C-alpha cells in the first residue's frame, strides 16, 4: 500500500473519531438536559438524579478518552501533510509556475485591453 492510500485510510479513521465525538457531545447535552429536568421535578428521588448524573460523568470520561486519542493521532496526520507540502514545494519547478502565472496575467491584460477598445467604439 502506498503512503497516499495509507494516509487516506488513516484520515478516514480520524474523521470517524471526530464524527463519534460529535455524536457523544450531542448525547452528553441531552443527558445534561435530562438531569436538569429531573432536578426541577419535586417528587424525583435523589437516587434517580444521582444515576442520571452518573451517566453524564461516564459519558464525559469516554469523551475525554476520545479527545486524547484524537489529539495523539492527528499530530501524525498533520506531520504527513506538512512533509507532503514541503516535498511539493521542493519538487515544484518554480520557474515554470512563475512563467505560467506571467502568461495568465498577460492573457488577462490582453483580453481586458480588447474589451476596453470595443467599449470605446
MARMARGU-54119 format. One record per residue: residue number from 0; x, y, z of N, C-alpha, C in turn; residue in one letter. Coordinates in Angstrom, 3 decimals. Example, Ala and Ser with C-alpha at 12.3 -4.5 7.8 and 13.67 -1.06 7.14 Angstrom:
BEGIN
VOSE    nr        n.X        n.Y        n.Z       ca.X       ca.Y       ca.Z        c.X        c.Y        c.Z   rest
VOSE     0     13.190     -5.690      7.800     12.300     -4.500      7.800     13.200     -3.300      7.800      a
VOSE     1     12.850     -2.250      7.080     13.670     -1.060      7.140     12.900      0.030      7.870      s
//
This chain:
BEGIN
VOSE    nr        n.X        n.Y        n.Z       ca.X       ca.Y       ca.Z        c.X        c.Y        c.Z   rest
VOSE     0      0.857     -1.173      0.000      0.000      0.000      0.000      0.901      1.233      0.000      x
VOSE     1      0.628      2.194     -0.891      1.412      3.415     -0.944      1.074      4.338      0.209      x
VOSE     2      1.953      5.294      0.427      1.728      6.237      1.520      0.424      7.002      1.347      x
VOSE     3      0.103      7.376      0.124     -1.127      8.132     -0.112     -2.352      7.323      0.313      x
VOSE     4     -2.406      6.065     -0.088     -3.533      5.203      0.306     -3.548      4.989      1.810      x
VOSE     5     -2.367      4.803      2.375     -2.272      4.590      3.822     -2.825      5.787      4.577      x
VOSE     6     -2.396      6.992      4.198     -2.849      8.168      4.914     -4.282      8.547      4.570      x
VOSE     7     -4.758      8.179      3.404     -6.183      8.389      3.116     -7.038      7.547      4.051      x
VOSE     8     -6.655      6.278      4.251     -7.417      5.436      5.174     -7.251      5.931      6.612      x
VOSE     9     -6.065      6.440      6.923     -5.798      6.998      8.252     -6.704      8.202      8.497      x
VOSE    10     -6.840      9.058      7.471     -7.699     10.229      7.593     -9.150      9.813      7.776      x
VOSE    11     -9.588      8.799      7.069    -10.963      8.317      7.210    -11.203      7.868      8.659      x
VOSE    12    -10.227      7.168      9.230    -10.376      6.730     10.619    -10.400      7.922     11.571      x
VOSE    13     -9.552      8.908     11.325     -9.544     10.112     12.148    -10.873     10.841     12.022      x
VOSE    14    -11.396     10.898     10.815    -12.691     11.532     10.580    -13.799     10.771     11.312      x
VOSE    15    -13.710      9.451     11.328    -14.694      8.642     12.058    -14.658      8.956     13.555      x
VOSE    16    -13.452      9.165     14.088    -13.331      9.508     15.507    -13.988     10.852     15.806      x
VOSE    17    -13.805     11.806     14.923    -14.425     13.115     15.160    -15.948     13.050     15.009      x
VOSE    18    -16.423     12.222     14.102    -17.873     12.022     13.983    -18.432     11.390     15.255      x
VOSE    19    -17.695     10.426     15.775    -18.114      9.770     17.018    -18.145     10.772     18.163      x
VOSE    20    -17.137     11.628     18.230    -17.102     12.656     19.275    -18.306     13.584     19.148      x
VOSE    21    -18.667     13.947     17.931    -19.830     14.799     17.708    -21.100     14.124     18.227      x
VOSE    22    -21.251     12.843     17.954    -22.437     12.112     18.426    -22.454     12.030     19.954      x
VOSE    23    -21.282     11.777     20.541    -21.199     11.728     22.003    -21.514     13.095     22.614      x
VOSE    24    -21.051     14.160     21.974    -21.313     15.504     22.501    -22.812     15.798     22.487      x
VOSE    25    -23.491     15.384     21.433    -24.947     15.578     21.384    -25.642     14.765     22.467      x
VOSE    26    -25.217     13.528     22.658    -25.799     12.695     23.712    -25.514     13.295     25.088      x
VOSE    27    -24.324     13.839     25.254    -23.930     14.467     26.517    -24.857     15.641     26.839      x
VOSE    28    -25.116     16.470     25.827    -26.028     17.602     26.026    -27.418     17.129     26.437      x
VOSE    29    -27.894     16.071     25.771    -29.217     15.542     26.106    -29.255     14.985     27.521      x
VOSE    30    -28.189     14.294     27.914    -28.145     13.745     29.274    -28.122     14.862     30.322      x
VOSE    31    -27.371     15.911     30.051    -27.334     17.041     30.989    -28.707     17.710     31.059      x
VOSE    32    -29.344     17.888     29.896    -30.686     18.474     29.881    -31.675     17.617     30.656      x
VOSE    33    -31.573     16.300     30.483    -32.455     15.394     31.219    -32.222     15.461     32.717      x
VOSE    34    -30.962     15.537     33.119    -30.653     15.655     34.548    -31.193     16.968     35.095      x
VOSE    35    -31.089     18.037     34.289    -31.627     19.326     34.724    -33.135     19.281     34.894      x
VOSE    36    -33.814     18.596     33.991    -35.265     18.465     34.104    -35.645     17.632     35.319      x
VOSE    37    -34.888     16.561     35.555    -35.155     15.741     36.748    -35.007     16.561     38.021      x
VOSE    38    -34.017     17.430     38.023    -33.748     18.246     39.207    -34.901     19.205     39.487      x
VOSE    39    -35.641     19.589     38.454    -36.757     20.517     38.633    -38.058     19.831     39.047      x
VOSE    40    -38.072     18.515     39.021    -39.266     17.770     39.420    -39.228     17.590     40.944      x
VOSE    41    -40.286     18.003     41.587    -40.314     17.997     43.051    -40.273     16.584     43.630      x
VOSE    42    -40.953     15.634     42.995    -41.081     14.300     43.573    -39.976     13.329     43.139      x
VOSE    43    -38.949     13.804     42.474    -37.912     12.901     41.979    -37.086     12.365     43.150      x
VOSE    44    -36.724     11.101     43.035    -35.867     10.504     44.050    -34.438     10.975     43.822      x
VOSE    45    -33.746     11.203     44.895    -32.350     11.626     44.781    -31.515     10.557     44.090      x
VOSE    46    -31.888      9.314     44.260    -31.125      8.234     43.617    -31.281      8.287     42.092      x
VOSE    47    -32.466      8.685     41.620    -32.678      8.831     40.171    -31.826      9.964     39.609      x
VOSE    48    -31.776     11.063     40.326    -30.947     12.189     39.896    -29.471     11.804     39.933      x
VOSE    49    -29.084     11.089     40.967    -27.693     10.646     41.093    -27.324      9.704     39.950      x
VOSE    50    -28.232      8.774     39.610    -27.989      7.847     38.493    -27.858      8.609     37.174      x
VOSE    51    -28.715      9.613     37.000    -28.675     10.414     35.780    -27.343     11.146     35.666      x
VOSE    52    -26.886     11.736     36.750    -25.601     12.434     36.737    -24.439     11.464     36.544      x
VOSE    53    -24.573     10.268     37.064    -23.518      9.253     36.877    -23.360      8.906     35.398      x
VOSE    54    -24.473      8.815     34.677    -24.402      8.567     33.229    -23.698      9.719     32.510      x
VOSE    55    -23.999     10.940     32.938    -23.332     12.105     32.354    -21.830     12.012     32.584      x
VOSE    56    -21.419     11.682     33.811    -19.993     11.605     34.135    -19.296     10.497     33.341      x
VOSE    57    -19.974      9.347     33.207    -19.378      8.242     32.449    -19.164      8.630     30.980      x
VOSE    58    -20.178      9.246     30.393    -20.038      9.670     29.003    -18.969     10.753     28.877      x
VOSE    59    -18.882     11.632     29.868    -17.833     12.654     29.876    -16.445     12.033     29.901      x
VOSE    60    -16.285     10.959     30.680    -14.992     10.255     30.727    -14.655      9.622     29.378      x
VOSE    61    -15.669      9.028     28.747    -15.458      8.431     27.414    -15.047      9.515     26.422      x
VOSE    62    -15.705     10.664     26.497    -15.371     11.763     25.591    -13.953     12.273     25.843      x
VOSE    63    -13.540     12.322     27.099    -12.166     12.736     27.415    -11.152     11.789     26.789      x
VOSE    64    -11.424     10.487     26.897    -10.530      9.494     26.283    -10.494      9.652     24.766      x
VOSE    65    -11.644      9.885     24.189    -11.732     10.069     22.739    -10.963     11.310     22.299      x
VOSE    66    -11.077     12.394     23.053    -10.328     13.607     22.738     -8.821     13.376     22.825      x
VOSE    67     -8.388     12.630     23.826     -6.958     12.309     23.949     -6.486     11.494     22.748      x
VOSE    68     -7.317     10.557     22.318     -6.965      9.727     21.162     -6.860     10.578     19.904      x
VOSE    69     -7.847     11.411     19.685     -7.827     12.289     18.506     -6.602     13.189     18.552      x
VOSE    70     -6.316     13.742     19.711     -5.165     14.633     19.857     -3.859     13.908     19.524      x
VOSE    71     -3.738     12.662     19.931     -2.488     11.937     19.686     -2.343     11.498     18.233      x
VOSE    72     -3.448     11.157     17.564     -3.324     10.662     16.189     -3.341     11.777     15.153      x
VOSE    73     -3.930     12.917     15.482     -3.969     13.982     14.492     -2.590     14.580     14.250      x
VOSE    74     -1.716     14.483     15.234     -0.355     15.004     15.087      0.347     14.293     13.940      x
VOSE    75      0.196     12.991     13.868      0.828     12.207     12.809      0.294     12.626     11.445      x
VOSE    76     -0.995     12.819     11.348     -1.590     13.222     10.069     -1.124     14.615      9.678      x
VOSE    77     -1.041     15.523     10.642     -0.563     16.877     10.354      0.890     16.847      9.891      x
VOSE    78      1.698     16.008     10.526      3.096     15.867     10.096      3.170     15.370      8.658      x
VOSE    79      2.331     14.415      8.317      2.284     13.897      6.945      1.958     15.016      5.957      x
VOSE    80      0.960     15.836      6.293      0.571     16.925      5.406      1.695     17.959      5.262      x
VOSE    81      2.387     18.253      6.361      3.492     19.211      6.299      4.625     18.678      5.426      x
VOSE    82      4.973     17.410      5.605      6.033     16.803      4.797      5.639     16.795      3.327      x
VOSE    83      4.388     16.450      3.053      3.904     16.417      1.669      3.952     17.809      1.046      x
VOSE    84      3.531     18.814      1.804      3.561     20.186      1.298      4.996     20.636      1.046      x
VOSE    85      5.913     20.283      1.935      7.318     20.638      1.760      7.884     19.967      0.518      x
VOSE    86      7.552     18.697      0.330      8.034     17.961     -0.836      7.500     18.578     -2.129      x
VOSE    87      6.236     18.920     -2.141      5.649     19.560     -3.320      6.348     20.885     -3.584      x
VOSE    88      6.600     21.635     -2.516      7.295     22.909     -2.676      8.711     22.735     -3.190      x
VOSE    89      9.404     21.715     -2.706     10.781     21.473     -3.132     10.855     20.947     -4.549      x
VOSE    90      9.905     20.114     -4.932      9.949     19.469     -6.240      9.307     20.288     -7.345      x
VOSE    91      8.559     21.304     -6.973      7.908     22.122     -7.992      8.955     22.910     -8.763      x
VOSE    92      8.694     23.086    -10.000      9.575     23.895    -10.831      9.084     25.334    -10.734      x
VOSE    93      9.696     26.064     -9.834      9.220     27.415     -9.547      9.249     28.305    -10.784      x
VOSE    94     10.256     28.147    -11.629     10.319     28.953    -12.850      9.137     28.650    -13.762      x
VOSE    95      8.765     27.370    -13.871      7.612     27.003    -14.699      6.326     27.612    -14.148      x
VOSE    96      6.194     27.587    -12.841      4.994     28.146    -12.213      4.945     29.656    -12.446      x
VOSE    97      6.081     30.332    -12.265      6.121     31.780    -12.500      5.804     32.117    -13.946      x
VOSE    98      6.319     31.326    -14.889      6.020     31.541    -16.307      4.531     31.375    -16.562      x
VOSE    99      3.942     30.362    -15.970      2.506     30.119    -16.144      1.691     31.289    -15.599      x
VOSE   100      2.086     31.803    -14.448      1.377     32.937    -13.848      1.542     34.170    -14.733      x
VOSE   101      2.766     34.404    -15.205      3.003     35.547    -16.098      2.155     35.447    -17.360      x
VOSE   102      2.106     34.268    -17.961      1.297     34.081    -19.173     -0.175     34.336    -18.904      x
VOSE   103     -0.645     33.881    -17.767     -2.051     34.093    -17.400     -2.337     35.585    -17.230      x
VOSE   104     -1.409     36.293    -16.591     -1.590     37.734    -16.407     -1.557     38.467    -17.748      x
VOSE   105     -0.648     38.058    -18.620     -0.585     38.669    -19.949     -1.875     38.429    -20.722      x
VOSE   106     -2.400     37.203    -20.629     -3.645     36.866    -21.313     -4.800     37.710    -20.766      x
VOSE   107     -4.868     37.829    -19.443     -5.943     38.627    -18.843     -5.824     40.087    -19.251      x
VOSE   108     -4.607     40.609    -19.280     -4.407     42.003    -19.673     -4.759     42.220    -21.141      x
VOSE   109     -4.397     41.260    -22.009     -4.719     41.427    -23.430     -6.223     41.332    -23.650      x
VOSE   110     -6.894     40.472    -22.939     -8.351     40.355    -23.040     -9.006     41.625    -22.522      x
VOSE   111     -8.488     42.158    -21.439     -9.033     43.374    -20.860     -8.830     44.550    -21.812      x
VOSE   112     -7.652     44.610    -22.439     -7.373     45.703    -23.372     -8.319     45.648    -24.561      x
VOSE   113     -8.591     44.469    -25.089     -9.518     44.320    -26.211    -10.920     44.750    -25.830      x
VOSE   114    -11.342     44.398    -24.617    -12.704     44.780    -24.213    -12.786     46.292    -24.012      x
VOSE   115    -11.694     46.917    -23.542    -11.683     48.374    -23.393    -11.786     49.052    -24.765      x
VOSE   116    -11.090     48.503    -25.773    -11.132     49.068    -27.112    -12.534     48.919    -27.693      x
VOSE   117    -13.152     47.772    -27.494    -14.510     47.538    -28.011    -15.528     48.439    -27.321      x
VOSE   118    -15.322     48.723    -26.048    -16.254     49.593    -25.312    -16.184     51.028    -25.818      x
VOSE   119    -15.010     51.440    -26.272    -14.846     52.813    -26.775    -15.496     52.996    -28.134      x
VOSE   120    -15.634     51.935    -28.887    -16.229     52.021    -30.246    -17.681     52.187    -30.169      x
//
